Every structure is written in C-alpha cells, then in structure tokens.
C-alpha cells in the first residue's frame, strides 16, 4: 500500500510516498480503507522532529481517517466490514489502509462526505477533552479560545455555544479569520497581533473569563491568568510561544485558579473511546442537522501531501486541510 514517509526531520520536502506492507488489525482493532485523511498541526510537528509518535505507534503520520472498515480484529463486534466510519488514529492515516482501535471509530455523520468526516476526529476529540472535560465549561460561562480558526478552535467554539450556551471570545490574526469566528458564533474576536489582553479587559472587564484554551503559553500565561475569574481554568494544548513562564503564585492561590494541560495521543484507547461515545451522542446529531459545521479549506490528493504541509506551514488556511487518499470515493456521502 502507499504511505507517506518522513525521511528525516525538516520541511515538506522530507515527505515521500513509498510502498509498505498492509498492516493487520490486532484484538480490538479494525483495518480501515482510508478514503480521506486530514492534516493537523501535530503532523507538522512530527515532520519537524518535535512530536515523535508514542512507543509502539507507527511512524506514518496522520491522526484522522475516514473510509470503510476492511477487516475486523479479534473480539470486535461493534462494527462490520463495509461500515462507513471516521476515526481518531494513533498515527498512520496518511496511507491507503490504517489500523485503529474499534472504540475510536464513529459512524460518518448523516449527510457528510468522507472528506468532511475526516476533518472531525482530531479537532473534535481535542476540543471535547480540553474544553468540556478538563476545562469543565459550565452553562453560561465565558470561554476564550486562542486561535479561533484552528480546527480545535472552530470545533470548540461551536461546542461551547450549542452545548453550554457559553459566551465565547476568540483571537485570530486577520480580518477574514475574525469574521469566520463570528460566523461560527463567537461573541467577540480580538487580534492576537495587538494587545489582545487589554482589548478583552476593555470589552469585558478584568477577571472576566472562566476558561481559556491556549496553545501558545510563554508570555501569554500570566496575561491569561490575570483575565480569569475566581475558580477559572487555563488549559494548555501546546506551547508555541515558549515552554516556560513566570506566574504570580499568590494570586493563583487567592483566586483558586487551575492550570492544566493534555496530550491526547498517548492516552489509552478506552479513554478515547469514552470521548467517541460522548461525541456521537452530543455532537453528531448537530452535525447531521447542520447546527454544527466543519469548514474545509482545501483538499489535496495524497501525491500532493507536500503542498498540503506547505499550506499549514504558511498558516494561511481557514478551516481544515484534507488529503483525498482515495480520490474515487473521498467525496462520497455514504
């Protein structure tokens, strides 16, 4: 089968398409024929040598896959061969076939194509894990998402509005991206290239945020803590601005603030399976009836994987970038 191989750490030029043997599903796993796979920021970091796969996981990149079940591993009874699913893979989705735990598979939402379905798992799993579970976003609270037009940001702001009735703030770096956040339900959007913290303070007041979802860290940390209300939660999913920060511990204690973070990829399948169940129950019906949407920025054939990575490197995308691995079927709505 065709797979994308990272030949060495570097830019998009290190991505090559090579032939490898087809994997076989083990107990509790399924073999998925991949019709579409999305391109995510962790794939970029893995290509650069900054995000190695967990022990025992394939070196083939790709965390999102959509397609049809091709074979079942021992003990799998929840799926059957031919089922149309999307799945959070632990790696390996940039390939004609990928093995994934059965509990991480979800039926393609009604009315969505395989391309659209492939854009869902990594972003929606991450948003649910960090905003709903770790951030404990409650009804009517205020959420700030740093980088509102990331895949996680767009999923998270819709979850917050539709499932929690939250007031949602976001940051974005262009007028077009800020408008897209407003279209998805944000109450206010701020330019992160300016003094976004002061802009939020002027708009909503000090200590106005209940939850912040942040991938920047570094100098952002204390600014975000200053904006949190008592009992507020700051949740990190990356640290692009810096791995360390100096914070006012006395203020953190006085206002009972929580700092937490997560990496989902090393979590056991059972944990990710619980997220899959929650998404199918709470979010999939909203995707099926159009209340919640996924935005596709661009679709590339697998052979153009380097161009797909170049687009994310430039940070010019507004929505998800997807690889049509099987061009004959990727656009189908099962």
C-alpha positions as CSV (number, residue, x, y, z in Angstrom):
1,X,0.0,0.0,0.0
2,X,1.0,3.6,-0.4
3,X,2.1,5.5,2.7
4,X,3.7,8.9,3.4
5,X,7.1,8.5,5.0
6,X,9.0,11.2,6.9
7,X,12.5,10.6,5.6
8,X,14.2,12.9,8.2
9,X,13.2,15.9,10.3
10,X,12.6,19.0,8.1
11,X,10.3,20.9,5.8
12,X,7.6,19.5,3.5
13,X,10.3,18.2,1.1
14,X,11.1,15.4,3.6
15,X,7.7,13.7,2.9
16,X,7.9,10.9,0.4
17,X,5.3,8.4,-0.8
18,X,6.6,4.8,-0.6
19,X,5.2,1.3,-0.6
20,X,4.9,-0.7,2.6
21,X,3.1,-3.9,3.6
22,X,-0.5,-3.6,4.6
23,X,-1.0,-3.8,8.4
24,X,-3.3,-6.4,10.1
25,X,-5.7,-5.5,12.9
26,X,-5.0,-7.0,16.3
27,X,-7.5,-7.7,19.0
28,X,-10.0,-4.9,19.5
29,X,-8.8,-3.2,16.3
30,X,-10.1,-2.7,12.7
31,X,-8.4,-2.2,9.4
32,X,-9.8,0.9,7.7
33,X,-9.5,1.5,4.0
34,X,-8.7,5.2,4.0
35,X,-10.7,7.4,1.7
36,X,-9.7,10.7,3.2
37,X,-7.3,11.9,6.0
38,X,-6.9,15.4,7.4
39,X,-3.7,17.3,8.0
40,X,-3.2,18.6,11.5
41,X,-0.7,20.7,13.4
42,X,0.7,17.6,15.3
43,X,1.6,16.1,11.8
44,X,3.7,19.3,11.1
45,X,5.4,19.0,14.5
46,X,6.1,15.3,13.9
47,X,7.6,16.1,10.4
48,X,9.9,18.7,12.1
49,X,11.1,16.1,14.6
50,X,9.3,17.8,17.5
51,X,6.5,15.4,18.2
52,X,7.6,11.7,18.0
53,X,4.9,9.0,18.0
54,X,4.4,7.2,21.3
55,X,6.2,3.9,21.7
56,X,4.8,1.1,19.6
57,X,2.9,3.5,17.2
58,X,3.7,3.7,13.5
59,X,6.0,6.4,12.2
60,X,3.5,7.1,9.4
61,X,1.8,10.5,10.2
62,X,-1.9,11.1,10.3
63,X,-4.4,11.3,13.2
64,X,-7.7,11.5,11.3
65,X,-9.1,8.9,8.9
66,X,-12.4,8.3,7.2
67,X,-13.3,5.4,5.0
68,X,-14.7,1.9,5.2
69,X,-13.9,-1.0,7.5
70,X,-11.9,-3.5,5.6
71,X,-11.2,-6.2,8.2
72,X,-12.0,-6.8,11.9
73,X,-9.6,-7.9,14.6
74,X,-10.4,-10.5,17.2
75,X,-13.3,-9.5,19.5
76,X,-14.7,-6.6,17.5
77,X,-18.5,-6.9,17.4
78,X,-19.5,-3.2,17.3
79,X,-18.5,-2.8,13.6
80,X,-18.8,-4.9,10.4
81,X,-16.8,-4.9,7.2
82,X,-18.1,-2.2,4.9
83,X,-19.2,0.3,7.6
84,X,-18.5,3.9,6.8
85,X,-16.6,5.4,9.7
86,X,-14.3,8.2,10.7
87,X,-11.7,7.5,13.3
88,X,-9.1,9.1,15.6
89,X,-6.0,7.1,14.7
90,X,-2.9,6.9,16.9
91,X,-0.9,7.5,13.7
92,X,-0.8,6.1,10.2
93,X,-3.7,7.8,8.5
94,X,-1.5,9.1,5.6
95,X,-1.9,5.7,3.9
96,X,-4.2,3.6,1.8
97,X,-5.0,1.5,4.9
98,X,-4.7,2.2,8.7
99,X,-5.3,0.1,11.8
100,X,-7.3,1.8,14.6
101,X,-8.9,0.7,17.8
102,X,-12.5,-0.1,17.2
103,X,-13.7,2.2,20.1
104,X,-12.1,5.2,18.3
105,X,-14.3,4.7,15.3
106,X,-17.5,6.6,14.8
107,X,-20.1,6.4,12.0
108,X,-19.8,9.1,9.4
109,X,-22.4,11.7,10.4
110,X,-25.5,11.7,8.2
111,X,-25.2,14.0,5.2
112,X,-21.4,14.4,5.4
113,X,-18.9,13.2,2.9
114,X,-15.8,11.2,3.7
115,X,-13.7,14.4,3.2
116,X,-15.8,16.2,5.8
117,X,-15.8,13.3,8.2
118,X,-12.0,13.0,8.0
119,X,-11.8,16.6,9.3
120,X,-13.7,15.8,12.5
121,X,-11.9,13.4,14.9
122,X,-8.7,15.1,16.0
123,X,-10.2,18.5,16.3
124,X,-13.4,17.4,18.0
125,X,-11.8,14.9,20.3
126,X,-9.3,17.6,21.4
127,X,-11.9,20.2,21.9
128,X,-14.2,17.9,23.9
129,X,-11.3,16.6,26.1
130,X,-9.9,20.1,26.9
131,X,-13.0,22.3,27.0
132,X,-15.7,20.1,28.2
133,X,-13.8,17.6,30.4
134,X,-10.6,19.3,31.6
135,X,-11.9,22.9,31.3
136,X,-15.2,21.9,32.9
137,X,-17.0,24.6,30.9
138,X,-20.4,25.1,32.6
139,X,-23.7,26.6,31.4
140,X,-23.4,30.3,30.6
141,X,-19.7,30.7,31.4
142,X,-17.2,32.7,29.3
143,X,-14.6,30.9,27.2
144,X,-11.6,32.3,25.4
145,X,-10.0,30.3,22.6
146,X,-6.6,31.4,21.4
147,X,-6.5,30.8,17.7
148,X,-10.2,30.6,16.9
149,X,-9.8,29.4,13.3
150,X,-7.7,26.3,14.2
151,X,-9.6,23.1,13.8
152,X,-9.8,22.7,17.5
153,X,-10.9,26.4,17.9
154,X,-13.7,26.1,15.4
155,X,-14.9,22.8,17.0
156,X,-14.6,24.2,20.5
157,X,-16.5,27.5,19.9
158,X,-19.4,25.6,18.4
159,X,-19.5,23.1,21.3
160,X,-19.4,25.9,23.8
161,X,-22.2,27.9,22.2
162,X,-24.5,25.0,21.3
163,X,-23.9,22.7,24.3
164,X,-23.2,25.1,27.1
165,X,-24.8,28.4,26.0
166,X,-21.4,30.0,26.7
167,X,-20.2,33.4,25.9
168,X,-17.2,32.8,23.5
169,X,-14.3,35.0,22.8
170,X,-11.5,34.2,20.4
171,X,-8.3,35.5,18.9
172,X,-7.4,35.5,15.2
173,X,-4.7,37.2,13.1
174,X,-6.7,38.6,10.2
175,X,-9.9,40.3,9.5
176,X,-11.1,37.3,7.4
177,X,-10.3,34.9,10.2
178,X,-12.0,37.1,12.8
179,X,-15.1,37.2,10.6
180,X,-15.1,33.4,10.3
181,X,-15.1,33.2,14.1
182,X,-18.1,35.5,14.3
183,X,-19.9,33.3,11.7
184,X,-19.4,30.3,13.9
185,X,-20.9,32.0,16.9
186,X,-18.2,33.9,18.7
187,X,-19.4,36.9,20.7
188,X,-16.2,38.9,20.2
189,X,-12.9,38.3,18.4
190,X,-9.6,40.0,19.1
191,X,-6.5,40.5,17.0
192,X,-3.7,38.5,18.7
193,X,-1.1,40.6,16.8
194,X,-2.1,43.5,19.0
195,X,-2.7,43.9,22.8
196,X,-5.4,41.3,22.9
197,X,-5.4,41.1,26.7
198,X,-6.1,44.8,27.1
199,X,-8.7,44.6,24.4
200,X,-10.5,41.8,26.3
201,X,-10.2,43.8,29.5
202,X,-11.7,46.8,27.9
203,X,-14.5,44.7,26.3
204,X,-15.5,42.5,29.2
205,X,-13.5,43.7,32.3
206,X,-10.8,42.2,34.4
207,X,-11.3,38.6,35.7
208,X,-14.0,38.1,33.1
209,X,-13.0,34.7,31.7
210,X,-14.0,31.3,33.2
211,X,-12.0,29.1,30.8
212,X,-9.1,29.7,28.5
213,X,-8.0,27.2,25.8
214,X,-4.4,28.1,24.8
215,X,-1.7,26.6,22.5
216,X,0.8,29.5,23.0
217,X,1.9,29.6,26.6
218,X,5.1,31.5,27.2
219,X,4.4,35.2,27.8
220,X,0.6,34.6,27.3
221,X,0.3,32.7,30.6
222,X,0.3,35.5,33.2
223,X,-1.8,37.7,30.9
224,X,-4.4,34.9,30.7
225,X,-4.3,34.3,34.5
226,X,-5.0,38.0,35.0
227,X,-8.1,37.7,33.0
228,X,-9.5,34.6,34.7
229,X,-12.4,34.9,37.2
230,X,-12.1,33.3,40.6
231,X,-12.1,29.5,40.1
232,X,-11.1,30.0,36.5
233,X,-9.3,27.3,34.4
234,X,-6.4,27.7,32.0
235,X,-6.0,24.7,29.7
236,X,-2.9,24.2,27.6
237,X,-2.8,22.1,24.4
238,X,0.7,23.3,23.2
239,X,3.4,25.9,24.0
240,X,4.3,27.6,20.7
241,X,5.3,30.8,22.4
242,X,7.5,29.2,25.0
243,X,7.8,26.2,27.2
244,X,8.2,28.1,30.5
245,X,6.5,31.1,32.1
246,X,6.7,33.1,35.3
247,X,3.4,33.3,37.2
248,X,2.1,35.0,40.3
249,X,1.5,32.0,42.6
250,X,0.0,34.1,45.4
251,X,-2.7,35.4,43.0
252,X,-3.3,31.9,41.6
253,X,-3.9,30.6,45.2
254,X,-6.0,33.6,46.2
255,X,-8.4,33.2,43.3
256,X,-8.3,29.4,43.2
257,X,-7.2,29.2,39.6
258,X,-6.5,25.9,37.8
259,X,-3.7,25.3,35.3
260,X,-3.8,22.1,33.4
261,X,-2.9,20.6,30.0
262,X,-3.2,17.5,27.9
263,X,-1.7,15.4,25.2
264,X,-4.4,13.0,23.9
265,X,-2.3,10.8,21.6
266,X,-0.7,8.7,24.4
267,X,-4.0,8.2,26.2
268,X,-5.3,4.6,26.2
269,X,-8.0,3.5,23.7
270,X,-10.5,3.2,26.5
271,X,-10.2,6.9,27.4
272,X,-10.5,8.0,23.7
273,X,-13.4,5.6,23.3
274,X,-15.3,7.4,26.0
275,X,-14.8,10.6,24.1
276,X,-16.0,9.0,20.9
277,X,-19.2,7.9,22.7
278,X,-19.8,11.4,24.0
279,X,-19.3,12.9,20.6
280,X,-21.7,10.6,18.9
281,X,-24.3,11.3,21.5
282,X,-24.0,15.0,21.9
283,X,-22.3,16.4,18.7
284,X,-23.0,14.0,15.8
285,X,-26.8,14.9,15.7
286,X,-25.8,18.6,15.5
287,X,-23.5,17.9,12.6
288,X,-26.2,15.9,10.9
289,X,-28.9,18.6,11.1
290,X,-26.5,21.4,10.2
291,X,-26.5,23.2,13.5
292,X,-22.7,22.5,13.8
293,X,-20.4,22.6,10.8
294,X,-16.9,21.6,9.7
295,X,-15.1,24.0,7.4
296,X,-12.9,22.6,4.6
297,X,-10.2,25.0,3.4
298,X,-8.5,22.8,0.8
299,X,-8.4,19.2,-0.5
300,X,-5.2,17.7,-1.9
301,X,-4.5,14.2,-3.4
302,X,-2.2,12.1,-1.4
303,X,0.5,12.7,-4.0
304,X,0.4,16.4,-3.2
305,X,1.0,15.9,0.6
306,X,4.0,18.3,0.4
307,X,1.8,21.1,-0.8
308,X,-0.7,20.4,2.0
309,X,2.0,20.8,4.5
310,X,3.3,23.9,2.9
311,X,-0.1,25.5,3.4
312,X,-0.1,24.7,7.1
313,X,3.5,25.9,7.4
314,X,2.3,29.3,6.0
315,X,-0.6,29.3,8.4
316,X,-2.9,30.6,5.7
317,X,-5.6,28.0,6.0
318,X,-9.1,28.9,7.2
319,X,-10.5,25.6,8.1
320,X,-9.3,22.1,7.7
321,X,-6.9,20.7,5.0
322,X,-7.7,17.2,3.9
323,X,-6.0,14.6,1.8
324,X,-8.2,12.7,-0.7
325,X,-6.3,9.4,-0.3
326,X,-8.8,7.5,-2.5
327,X,-10.0,10.1,-5.0
328,X,-12.7,7.9,-6.3
329,X,-14.6,7.7,-3.0
330,X,-13.4,10.6,-0.8
331,X,-16.2,13.0,-1.9
332,X,-19.0,10.4,-1.5
333,X,-21.7,10.8,1.1
334,X,-22.3,7.2,2.4
